[in-house]
């Protein structure tokens, strides 16, 4: 754990020097705060923008940041130097994963406050968001490990994150796309988030799709790690 904490602290310091990375974590929570307070339309669902940007936050931030960190450090041989310094791959991945997860959960708390949840509802909302963040992190790690350079990683991660971030929003306005979105974990994360505090019971399908997505992402991560490693 000591080495993982060192990696965790290293990434925090790097974030202070990398504005582009910092923006990934604060962009959607900040947009949600602004839109929730600046725009009020007739017949608009309550906390519409908070729910919309929460799903975008899940689909983009953890996936993009995880991909960027791993691919950049592979390309610059930083990872190779860390491995030579007796930091094990698992320690590195725990440190990076802990950093990305913690930073994304800070934004999650902001969304939770915007929804006005309290007590049990507050915790449930955090858990749902955490599940989505974990799936996106695993997908980002797969892309980062598999890619030979940061440019190659960005080429793959950009369309992937655009699909998972924006598919639930587009599905609101198009029935055909809604059928496609039904297999995306981000769509079911949105459904679960909107159900918190409403008294509605989530369908088993919502949990099944998220669980299957997490299993597939975890399997992809194991395969990519065994095939390519971190060096």
C-alpha positions as CSV (number, residue, x, y, z in Angstrom):
1,X,0.0,0.0,0.0
2,X,2.9,2.3,0.6
3,X,3.9,2.3,-3.0
4,X,0.3,2.7,-4.1
5,X,0.0,5.8,-1.9
6,X,3.2,7.2,-3.4
7,X,1.7,6.8,-6.9
8,X,-1.6,8.3,-5.6
9,X,0.2,11.4,-4.3
10,X,2.3,11.7,-7.5
11,X,-0.8,11.9,-9.6
12,X,-2.3,14.6,-7.3
13,X,0.8,16.7,-7.8
14,X,0.7,16.1,-11.5
15,X,-2.9,17.2,-11.7
16,X,-1.9,20.6,-10.3
17,X,0.5,21.0,-13.2
18,X,-1.9,19.7,-15.8
19,X,-4.9,22.0,-16.4
20,X,-6.3,19.7,-19.1
21,X,-6.5,16.8,-16.6
22,X,-8.0,19.0,-13.9
23,X,-10.7,20.2,-16.3
24,X,-11.9,16.6,-16.9
25,X,-12.9,16.3,-13.2
26,X,-14.6,19.6,-12.7
27,X,-16.1,20.4,-16.2
28,X,-19.4,18.5,-15.8
29,X,-20.1,19.2,-12.1
30,X,-19.4,22.9,-12.8
31,X,-21.7,22.9,-15.8
32,X,-24.4,21.2,-13.8
33,X,-24.2,23.8,-11.0
34,X,-24.4,26.7,-13.6
35,X,-27.2,25.2,-15.7
36,X,-29.3,24.1,-12.7
37,X,-29.3,27.7,-11.3
38,X,-29.4,29.6,-14.6
39,X,-32.0,27.8,-16.7
40,X,-35.6,27.1,-15.7
41,X,-38.0,26.0,-18.4
42,X,-41.7,25.0,-18.3
43,X,-42.3,21.3,-18.1
44,X,-38.6,20.6,-17.6
45,X,-38.1,17.7,-15.2
46,X,-36.7,18.5,-11.8
47,X,-32.8,18.4,-11.6
48,X,-32.7,17.7,-15.4
49,X,-29.3,19.1,-15.9
50,X,-27.8,17.5,-12.8
51,X,-28.9,14.1,-14.0
52,X,-27.8,14.7,-17.6
53,X,-24.3,15.9,-16.7
54,X,-23.9,13.2,-14.0
55,X,-24.0,10.5,-16.7
56,X,-21.7,12.5,-18.9
57,X,-19.3,12.8,-16.0
58,X,-19.3,9.0,-15.6
59,X,-18.9,8.3,-19.3
60,X,-16.1,10.7,-20.0
61,X,-14.0,11.7,-17.0
62,X,-12.8,8.3,-15.5
63,X,-12.4,6.7,-19.0
64,X,-10.5,9.6,-20.5
65,X,-8.3,10.3,-17.6
66,X,-7.3,6.7,-17.0
67,X,-6.5,6.2,-20.6
68,X,-4.5,9.4,-20.8
69,X,-2.4,8.7,-17.7
70,X,-1.5,5.1,-18.6
71,X,-0.8,5.7,-22.3
72,X,1.2,8.9,-21.6
73,X,3.4,7.2,-19.0
74,X,3.9,4.2,-21.2
75,X,5.0,6.4,-24.1
76,X,7.4,8.4,-22.0
77,X,8.8,5.3,-20.4
78,X,7.8,6.6,-17.0
79,X,6.1,3.3,-16.3
80,X,9.3,1.4,-17.1
81,X,11.3,3.5,-14.7
82,X,8.7,2.9,-11.9
83,X,8.9,-0.8,-12.5
84,X,12.7,-0.7,-12.3
85,X,12.2,1.2,-9.0
86,X,10.5,-2.0,-7.6
87,X,7.0,-0.7,-7.9
88,X,4.8,-3.6,-8.9
89,X,2.2,-3.2,-11.7
90,X,-0.6,-4.0,-9.2
91,X,0.7,-1.3,-6.9
92,X,0.8,1.2,-9.8
93,X,-2.7,0.3,-11.0
94,X,-4.1,0.6,-7.4
95,X,-2.5,4.0,-7.0
96,X,-3.8,5.3,-10.4
97,X,-7.2,3.7,-9.9
98,X,-7.6,5.1,-6.4
99,X,-6.6,8.6,-7.7
100,X,-9.1,8.6,-10.6
101,X,-11.9,7.1,-8.5
102,X,-11.4,9.6,-5.7
103,X,-11.3,12.6,-8.0
104,X,-14.4,11.5,-9.8
105,X,-16.3,10.9,-6.6
106,X,-15.6,14.5,-5.5
107,X,-17.7,15.5,-8.5
108,X,-20.3,12.9,-7.6
109,X,-20.8,14.5,-4.3
110,X,-21.6,17.8,-6.1
111,X,-24.2,16.1,-8.2
112,X,-25.7,14.5,-5.1
113,X,-26.0,17.9,-3.4
114,X,-27.6,19.4,-6.5
115,X,-30.3,16.6,-6.3
116,X,-30.8,17.5,-2.7
117,X,-30.5,13.9,-1.4
118,X,-30.1,13.2,2.3
119,X,-29.2,10.2,4.4
120,X,-29.9,6.9,2.7
121,X,-30.7,8.5,-0.7
122,X,-27.3,10.3,-0.6
123,X,-25.4,7.0,-0.1
124,X,-27.4,5.1,-2.8
125,X,-26.7,7.9,-5.3
126,X,-23.0,7.7,-4.5
127,X,-23.0,3.9,-4.9
128,X,-24.7,4.0,-8.3
129,X,-22.2,6.7,-9.5
130,X,-19.3,4.6,-8.1
131,X,-20.4,1.6,-10.1
132,X,-20.5,3.6,-13.4
133,X,-17.1,5.2,-12.6
134,X,-15.6,1.7,-12.0
135,X,-16.8,0.5,-15.4
136,X,-15.5,3.5,-17.2
137,X,-12.1,3.3,-15.4
138,X,-11.7,-0.3,-16.4
139,X,-12.5,0.5,-20.0
140,X,-10.0,3.4,-19.9
141,X,-7.3,1.1,-18.4
142,X,-7.9,-1.4,-21.2
143,X,-7.4,1.2,-23.9
144,X,-4.4,2.7,-22.1
145,X,-2.7,-0.6,-21.7
146,X,-3.5,-1.8,-25.2
147,X,-2.4,1.4,-27.0
148,X,1.3,1.9,-28.0
149,X,1.1,5.7,-27.8
150,X,-1.0,8.4,-26.3
151,X,-2.3,9.5,-29.8
152,X,-3.4,5.9,-30.5
153,X,-5.1,5.8,-27.1
154,X,-6.9,9.1,-27.7
155,X,-8.1,7.9,-31.2
156,X,-9.8,4.9,-29.5
157,X,-11.0,6.5,-26.3
158,X,-12.7,9.5,-27.8
159,X,-15.4,7.7,-29.8
160,X,-15.9,5.2,-26.9
161,X,-16.4,7.9,-24.3
162,X,-18.6,10.0,-26.7
163,X,-20.9,7.0,-27.1
164,X,-21.3,6.2,-23.4
165,X,-21.5,9.9,-22.4
166,X,-24.0,11.1,-24.9
167,X,-26.0,8.0,-25.8
168,X,-28.4,8.3,-22.8
169,X,-29.1,12.0,-23.7
170,X,-29.8,11.3,-27.4
171,X,-32.0,8.3,-26.4
172,X,-34.4,10.8,-24.7
173,X,-35.3,12.2,-28.1
174,X,-35.2,9.2,-30.4
175,X,-36.9,5.8,-29.8
176,X,-34.6,3.9,-32.2
177,X,-31.5,5.1,-30.4
178,X,-33.2,4.4,-27.1
179,X,-33.3,0.7,-28.1
180,X,-29.6,0.7,-28.9
181,X,-28.9,2.6,-25.6
182,X,-30.6,-0.2,-23.7
183,X,-27.4,-2.3,-23.8
184,X,-25.2,0.6,-22.6
185,X,-24.3,0.7,-18.9
186,X,-24.5,4.5,-18.9
187,X,-28.2,4.4,-19.9
188,X,-29.0,2.1,-17.0
189,X,-26.9,4.2,-14.6
190,X,-29.1,7.2,-15.7
191,X,-32.3,5.3,-15.0
192,X,-31.1,4.3,-11.5
193,X,-30.0,7.8,-10.7
194,X,-33.3,9.2,-11.7
195,X,-35.1,6.7,-9.6
196,X,-33.3,7.7,-6.3
197,X,-35.8,9.3,-4.0
198,X,-38.8,8.8,-6.2
199,X,-40.0,5.6,-4.6
200,X,-39.8,3.6,-7.8
201,X,-38.2,0.2,-7.8
202,X,-35.4,-0.3,-10.3
203,X,-35.9,-3.2,-12.8
204,X,-33.5,-6.2,-12.5
205,X,-32.4,-5.4,-16.1
206,X,-30.8,-2.2,-14.9
207,X,-28.6,-4.0,-12.4
208,X,-27.9,-6.9,-14.8
209,X,-26.6,-4.7,-17.6
210,X,-24.3,-2.8,-15.3
211,X,-23.0,-6.0,-13.7
212,X,-22.4,-7.6,-17.2
213,X,-20.7,-4.4,-18.4
214,X,-18.4,-4.4,-15.4
215,X,-17.6,-8.1,-15.9
216,X,-16.8,-7.5,-19.6
217,X,-14.6,-4.5,-18.8
218,X,-12.8,-6.4,-16.1
219,X,-12.3,-9.4,-18.4
220,X,-10.9,-7.0,-21.1
221,X,-8.6,-5.4,-18.5
222,X,-7.2,-8.8,-17.5
223,X,-6.7,-9.8,-21.1
224,X,-5.0,-6.5,-22.1
225,X,-2.7,-6.7,-19.0
226,X,-1.7,-10.3,-19.7
227,X,-1.2,-9.6,-23.4
228,X,0.6,-6.2,-23.3
229,X,1.7,-5.6,-19.7
230,X,2.6,-2.1,-18.6
231,X,6.1,-1.7,-19.9
